[in-house]
């Protein structure tokens, strides 16, 4: 008798159906837990922003939808703790990035993008330059008044980005 014949004749153990049903790997059965803590929301915001960055060169609408999800997570971070520096920093940087990629870039008309109504509404990730400057001013005032948690040194890049916003505003006024 050959190896294969012996193997075919041996009785294999069976696994009860109940146990197999509990091991389902279908994506439909997996429920993603909604982030609720400050760290989970921040991490979710970073992940969504990175996804937006990946789609930026090929699908602007999809990138903007990911940026909107990131905006929502960062905003929830700041609702939990308005002095959370990482949330303040990332949200201000996200506003400026979206402005540069979608508003300042004349080749992009956000009104023609599909399924981005949440992002281009007044309370979405797409903000006017004046609103971005106000956000930077409020954030920097909070930082300067030492009301920020998790800050060990002065965020020079936030001041630099705020200065870029002011220069952009000056250019808009002059032209």
Buried (B, 14 or more C-beta within 10 A) or exposed (E): EEEEEEEEEEEEEEEEEEEEEEEEEEEEEEEEEEBEEBEBBBBBBBBBBEBBBEBBEEBBBBBBBBBBBBBBBBBBBBEEBBBBBBBBBBBBBBBBBBBEBBBBEEEBEBEEBEEBEBBBEEEBBBBEBEEBBEBBEEBBEBBEEEEBEEBEEEBEEBEEBBEBBEEBBEEEEEE
